[in-house]
Amino acid sequence: MKKTLLFLGSIFISAFAGNQLSAQILQGSTTVNAGNNMVVTVTVNTATDVVDITATGPDGVWFGYGFGGGNMTNRYSVITDGNGGIEERKLGNHNSGSLLTSSFTSSTSTVSGGIRTTTVSRPRVGLSGDYYTFPNTPGSFTIIWARGNGVSLSQHSSSNRGSSMVSLASTVSVDEFALSGVNIYPNPATNSISIDLQNAAPHQISVINSFGQKLVEEKSAQEKTMIQLANLAAGVYYIEVVLGNKTFRQKIVKQ
């Protein structure tokens, strides 16, 4: 079966257990403020209708991103406080607006070198009109950003805000196969992850980041293999298992 997908210029194969599937994964990333280490990456999986938002910013102060427009009024946003708490808000006219019921299905928040990284997953389609519905086709949308000087959400200075664009990648054609009989756990994971196969024939296991880069590669012929993740930053990764001409790939969250 043919399908199309691209991760920022890198071919990325997305496969799931069972029969051959057709899916599309779109991704865009932008650095909004390099001095404050503020980067946001949006990944849309059109097969599962799930969006992953990975955001970075300075630890110890709040930072936030709003989606779908260039001003604050009624803007859906994801705010991280200085202690790592993450919330969804509908912003007001130059004020904090109102707290929304969380639509997150999972979330992580970690600190390394004074930079906080958060990853949240939620349905692509918003729970209501107060939530942003992310695109499921290639294209661009506007975001706003801001950072504060304190731990809790409060007014920011004019130099600590701005807007930018996120462009979801276009697609290219690749072949996809699926491999059944694979069990990957736990998910979310911390320091390690286990891969169980019903067939103990020689196979290759890779850990791939959201840009399609292979960070870990290991060959095995065992029914159970443990892969160490302790050296990887928190975020979303893909575990790829290749057996012969078949490939299995599953998304995991590293806490």
N, C-alpha and C positions, 0 to 999 in steps of 0.2 A: 504494500500500500504506500502511496506517495503522500507526503504532507509537507507543509512549509513552516519554517520558523527560523529566527535569527536572534542571537544575543549580541547586540552591539557589534555587528560585523563578524561574529564567530558562529559557525554552524553548531547548533545545539540539538541533540536528539532527545526527545522526551518520549519514554516508553513506559507502559504500565502492564502489570500482570494480567494474563488472560489472553483474549484474542487481540489481533492487530487493531490499533486505535488510531483515530485521526484527531489531532489536537493542534493548538497553536499557543505558543508562549511568546509574549511581547514584553519588552523591557526598555526602560529609559532611565538615565541617571544624569544628575546635574549637580555641580558644585556651586552653591549660592553664595558662600562666603569662605574663602580659603583660609583667611586669617583666624577664623573661629572654628575651623574644621567642620563646616556645615555642608553635608552632602546628603542628598536624598535619592533613593533608587526605588522605582516602582516596577513590579513584575506582575503581569496579568496572565493567568492560565485560563484560556477560554474553554478548555475541556471541563475543568472543575468549577469555573466561574468564581475563582478566588483571586484576590489581589494581595500581594505581600509588599509592605512598605518598610524599607530599611532606611533609618535616618541617623545621622551623627551630629554631634554638637559638643560644646564644652561641658565638662562635668562640673557640678556644683551650682549651676544656674539653670533657669528654665530656658527651653528653646522650642520652637514650634513651626509647623508647616501647614499652610492652608491650600486647598486644592480646587481648581476649576475657575479661577478668576484672579484679578489683580488688585482687589480691595478687600477690606475686612468685613464689611457689612454682610451678615447672613452667610459667611463663608464657613464651610465645613473644615475643621482643622484637627490635627493630631498634636497634642502638647505633651512634652516631657518635662517634668519638674527636676529640680536640682538633686533630688534623691533617687531619681530613676523611675518615678511613677509616671504612667502614661494614661492619657485620657483623650476622649473625643469631645469637641465643643463646637457649638454654632456661635461664631464670633458676632459681636455687635458693631456699632459704628464707633470705632476707636475705643472699644471696651471689651471686656472678657466674654460678654455674651452669656450663654447658658451651657451648662454641662449636659451632654447627651448620654443616653443609655449606651453602654459599651456594646459594640458589634464585633469586637475582636474574638476570634476563635482560638488564637494563641498569641503570646507576646513574650519577648525577651528583652532584657536591659542589662548591659554589662559596661564596665569601664576598663580602659587600658591606656596608660600614658596620658591621663588627664582628658581623654576623649570618651564620651559616652556613645554607645551604639545601641539603638533599639530596633527591633524587628517585630512588626505586627502583621497578622493575617486576618482578613475579614472578607465577607462576600463582596464580589465586584459591584453588585447592585445595592444601592443604599437602602437601609431599612425604611426610610421615608424621605420626603423632600428636604429634610434637614441634613441628610448625609449625601456626600458626593458619589455619583455612579461613575466608575472609571470606564474608559473606552475599552471595547473588545476588538478594535481594528487598529492598524498602524496610524499614527498621527500624533499631534502635539496638543498639550493643554497647559494653561498657565498655573503657576503656584505662587504663593506668597510665603515669606519666612520672617522670623524675628527671633531675637534672643534678649534675655533680660540680664539684670545685674544681681538678682537675688534668686533664692531657691524656688519661691512660689510665683505663679503667674501674676504679673503686674505690668504697669506701663513701661514701655521701652523707649529709648532715645531714637531720634531720627536716623542716626548712623547705624543702628542695629536692626534694620528692617530692609525689606526689598521684595522684588518679584523676579521670577525667572520662568523658563519654559522646560517642560519635560517632553521629550520626543520618544514615543514608543517605536521600536525598530520595525522596519519592513521585513519581508520574509523571503526565504529561498527554499528550493526543493531538496528534500533528503529522503532516504529510505528509512523506514521504521519497522522493527521487529519487536515482538514481546516474548518474554521468557517467564513461564509460570513456575510455581514451586519455590518461590523465594520469600523469605521472611526476614525483615529488617527491623531491629528493635534495640533499645527503647527509642521512642520518638515523642517528645523532644529528648535529646541526648545531652550528656555533660562531657565526660572525659573519654568515653569509648562507645562504640556501637557494634552490635553483633549481626552477622549475616548468616542465615541458615539456608542451605540448599537441599532439596530432596535428592538431587543427583550430585554425587561427589566427584564428578569428572573435572579435570583441570579447567579453571576459569580465572578471569582477571577482575579485580575489584578496584574501582577508582572513586575518589571523593572529588567532586567538581563544584566550583563556586558558581555564583549566579552570572558570571561573565563567560562561562564555558571553559574555564581553566582547570586542568587536572592538578590538584594539590597533593594528593596521595594516590599511589598506585601499588598494588600488591597482587601477586599471583598465589593461587591456592588450589589445592585438590581435596580439601577437607569439606565435610558437610557443614561445619560451623567455623567461622573465622571472625576474630575480633579485630577491629580497626581502631587505633588510638586517635582521638580528636582533641586531646588536651592542648596542643599547640595551635589550634585554629581559633580564630576570633568568633565570638557569638554571631549568629546569623543563620541564613538559609543556605543549605547545600543540597547537592544531589548525590546519592549513592548509585553508582553504575556497576552492574554485574554483566560481564560478557562471557557467554558460553557458546563456543563455536561461532555460528553466524547469527546468534540471537542475543538481544540486549534487553536488560531490565533496568529501569531507572526510576528511583523514588525520591521525592523531596523529603528532607529532614530539617529539623530546627536544632541548632547547636546552642545551648544555653551558656 
